[in-house]
Amino acid sequence: MLRTVLVAGLTMLVLVSGGQAYSASNSPAVGSTNWTKFVDPNEQAFTVEVPQGWTVKGGMFRLGFSDERGMVDMTSADGRINVRIGDLAVPSYVTPSQYHAREGEVYDLGAQAQMVVARYRSGPEFAVLYSHARFYQLCRNPRADADTAVSAFSVPDYLPSPVAADQSSSGQIAYRCDIAEKAAAPGGAVVFAYARTALYQNIWGVSPLVSFYAPADQADTVRAIALRSARSLRLLPQWIERQKQLDAQGLEYQRARQQQRMAALGQQVQQFEARMQAMREQVSAFERHQAAQAAQVEGFSNVLNGVTPTVDPLTGQARNVWTGPAQRYWTNGVGDVINSNSQPNASWHEIQPTQ
């Protein structure tokens, strides 16, 4: 069973988890919430408690024999609150090597898994990066203040590993911002992300991963709801046994794939590939109905590589530029690019970020 993950950039209010755990079960706000059970509709892999009356999407999505990605996305009836557990767009990662040295490069294991090359990042680093990748299109004028200081937040790993991690840590971030697409709320909104990253030899991932946005005056309530929901997630025994079989088949597939490097693809490997293509159709169906999710996948890769995609409004040319600390990008007649909040001089014109 491969693991899942990501990384850092936005410096706000980062807190390494530890000490007294935040108690959701005793929270009056959680006690007054009506709850119902959500069952994974894709593989019947898990159940999780969710607030009654909210719109709930997600499930266990499969991209390979050992590449399973769980996600539950919950939105309140008025659309002003969203809580997410896990994320389909976050892959597993493999650390750079002499054969795959470039961060952001796809590490293709065929039907077993799809990973991305990246050096290991800690839980606090990942929480910062993930909050930026998840909320940067929604969040305007991000700012830290004393009211958004987070309580200790602790969630058990909902995809436990049979082996001990070589290195792991947890971290969280919360900050205030304005969400233009939502109804105006006094004091703006609060966004939050919690992540635990773990390194297993040269593979690393994130589990658990919890995030939300909410009106600032409801942040404590929503944090407690997110905590209770995340802690209630349970993998079903029959799925665990089925996943063990798939992991074994994945290893058999990989051995066959390695042996076929110098020869035509064997019939057994072709059968594996066909089976995995059928499994991936559920992911394709999800992505067709969630166009924003596909954009988020690209956004994660761009953030990881420090790249911002832009388009030149004068020529229509699309190009990737190195991400800078300022909000605006400028180019001149010879193709140079400057990251600056103000125009360098009259010979420069602005190019527009597309994400």
N, C-alpha and C positions, 0 to 999 in steps of 0.2 A: 504494500500500500504506500504509494508516494504521498508526499506532503504538499502543502500549499503556502505562497508568500509574496513580499515587496520591500519600500525604502524612503530616504529622508530628504528634506529640502526646506520646508517652511518652519521657521523657529518661532514657536509660540509658547504654549504652556505645557510642558512635557513632564509626566510623572511616572516613575517606575513603580509598578504595583508592589505592594508589600504592606505588612502591618495588618490592622483591623480590616476585615472584609466588610464591604458595604452590604447592609442587610436589606434585601428587597422584600423578603417575606413579611417583615414587620412594618413595612411602610404603609401608612394609612391610604396613600394614593393607590397603591397596588391592591390593597384590600377592598377598595371600592370599585375596582375594575372587574367586569365580567369576562370570564375566560372560556375559550373553547379549544378543542384539540385539532391541530392540522396534521394530516397524514401525507407524507411524500407521495405525490401522484405518479411519479415516474418509475421508481423502483421499489416503492414501499420500504424504503431504507430506514426511515425514522418517523417519530412523532414529536410534536413540539406544541406547547401551549401558546396561544396568541389571543390578543384582545378581541372579544366578540364585537362584530360590526365593522371591523377593519377589513380592508382589501388585502388579501394575502396571496402572494405568488411565489413560485419556486419549487424546490425539490432537490433530488440528487441527480446531477447531470454527469453523463459519462463520456469522456473523451478518449478512453483507452482501457485496456484490461485493468491497469493499476492507476488510472487517472480519473478518479471520481471527485466531483466538486459539489458540495452541498451549499445551498443558499435558500434563505427564507426572507422575503421582502414584504414588510407590513406597512400599510399607509392608513392613517386615520380617515374617518368619513369626510372630514372637511379638507383633507389634503395638506394640512399644515404640519403634520408629524409623519416622519418615516423612520422606521427601525429596520436594520438589516443584520442578519446573522449569516456569516460566510459571504462569499462572493464568487460567482461563476467566472468572472473575468480575471481572477487571480490564479496564476498557474503555480506549479512547483518549480523550484529553481535548482540549478547545478552550479557549483563554484567553477570559476575559470580554470582551464588547464592548458597545456601546450597545444592541444588540438582544437580547443574551443576557448580562445582567450578574450574575445570581444564581448563585453556586457551587452545584453539585449539580443544576442544571437539565439536563434531557435535551436534547441538540442532535441533532435528528432529521434525518438525510439519507435517510430512506426506505430503499430496498433497497440503497443504497450503504454505509451505516454508521450505527451508533448510538454517539454520543459523549456525554460529560458535560462541562459547563462547570466549569472550575477554573483558578485561576492556576497558573503553572508552579512546581513544587517541585523541589528538587535531589535527587540520589540519596540522600544521607544523610537528608534529611527523609522521603523516601518509604520508605526502609528501616525507619525508626522506626514510621511509621504502619502500614505493611503488617504488621510483626511484631505490632502491637497488634490489628489487624483479623483476622489469621490465627489468632492464638493466644489471644485474650483469653478464649474460652470454655473452653479447655483449661488455661490457665496460671493457677496460684494463687500468691500471695505472690511476685511477681517481685522479683528482687534482683540487683544487679551485684556482682561480686567479681573479684579478680585472676585467678582460674582461668578465667574466661570471656572474657578478653581475646583478640581474634581475630587470626589471622595475615592477611597480605595475601591477598585473594581476587580473582582476575581471571578473567572468562569472556568470550569473544568474543560479539558480537551475533549471535544465531541468526536474526534477521530484519533483515539489513542494509538500509539505505536507499540508494537511488541518488543522493541529494543529501546534502551535508554539513549537520550540525546547526548551528543558530545558537548553541546553548548545550547543554552536557551535563556530567554528573558522575556518579560512582559512590560508593556508600556501603554500609556494612554495620553490623549490630548483632547482638550476642549477649548473652544474660543467662540467669541461672539461675532456675528456678521449680519448683513442685510440680505434677505432672500427676496429678490424683486418679483419672482413668479408667484409668490405666496401672498396671502392677504397680510396687510401691514399689521405688525404686532409691536406693542410698546417695548422698547429696549432691544428690538431686533430678534434674531434667532441665535440659538446655540447649536453648534455642531460638535460631534464627539466621535472618537474612534479609539478602540481598544484592540490590541493585538499581542499575541504570544508567538514568537518565532523560535524555531528549533532547528539545529544543524545535526544531521546524521551523516557522518563521514563527509562526502562531497555533495549531498543533497540537503536542501533546506526548504522549509515551508512555514506557513502560519496556520495555527489552529489552537485556540479559537480566534475568530475575528468578528467584532461587534461594532456597529456604528449607528448613529442616528442624527437627525436634525429636528429641532422643535422650537416653538416660541420660547423666548428666554424665560418668561414667567412660568413655563411648564417643564423646564429642563430637568429639575429634580424628579418630578413624576415620571417623565419619559425614561430617565436613566434607570429608575427602579423597575419600570415595565421591561426595558431591554434586558436587565439583569435577570429578572424572573424568567422571561421567555428563553434566554440563552441557557440558563441552568436547567430548564425543563427538557431540553432536547435529548432524546433517547434513541440510539440505534437499535433496530429490531434484530433479535437473534437470528432469524432466518436469513436476513440480508447479510449479516456478518459471516455466516457460513458460506453463502453464495459468493461473497467477495473473496474469501480464502481460496475458493475454487478458481475464480477469475485470476487471482494473483499467481496461482500455480500454472494456469494456462498461459499467462503472460510470460512467465519465465521460460516455459517450453517454446512459446512463439519466438522469444528473443534468441534462444539457442539456435532454433531453426533458421532464423533470419541471419545470424552471424555465419552459420555454416554455408549459407547460400550466397555470400558476398561474391564469390568467384564463379558462380554458376547461375543458371536460370532459376527463377523463383520456383521453389517446389510447390507441389499441390497442397501440402499441409499448410504452408505459409499463406497461400492464396485463400484458403478457407478461413484462416484467422483474419486476414485483411477484410474479407467480405463480411464476416461476423461483426468486426469492429465498425465497419461502415454503417451497418444497421443500427448499432448502438449510438453512433454519433448523430443519427437523424433526429433524435429527440432534442439534441443541443441546437441543431439547425432550426428546428421548429420554434424553439424558444427565442433564438436570436432574430428570426424573421418578425416576431411579434414585439421585440424589444430592440428597436434600432439603436436606441441610446446605449444599450449594453455593448454593441459592437464598437461604438465610438469610445467607450470607456476602456475597452481592451487596448485600443491603439493609444489612448491617453496614458495608460500605465507604462507602456513601452517607451513613449516619448519622455515621460517624467524620469523613468529609470535611466535613460540615455542622455538626459539633459538637453533634449531637442524640443523646439517649438515649431510646428508646421505653420507656414504663412503663405499668403497670396499677394502678389503685386497688383493693386487695382488698376494700374496704368497698362499693364501688359497681360494680365491674367495668369502670369507664370506662378506656379506653386513651387515652393522651396522650403526645406527644413533649415532652421538656423539654430545656433547654440542659445539655450535659454539664459537670459540675463536677469538681474535683480529688478530692472525697471519694467514698466508696463508696455512700452511702445518700442517699435522697431522701425529703422529708417534705412533706405538704400540710396545709392547715387548712380550715376550713369555707367559706371564700370562694374557694378555688382557688389560693391562692398556693403556690409551691413553693420549698423551701430544700434546698440540697445540703450535708449535714453528716453526720459519722460518729456524732453523738449527737442524740437527740430535743431540739428547741429548748425545748419545754415541753409540758405535758399536753394542750394544745389542738391539737397537731399529731400526725398519724398517718403511718405509713410507707407509701410507694408502692413497688412492686417493678419494677426494670428487667426487661424481657422478653428482653434479649439480653445 
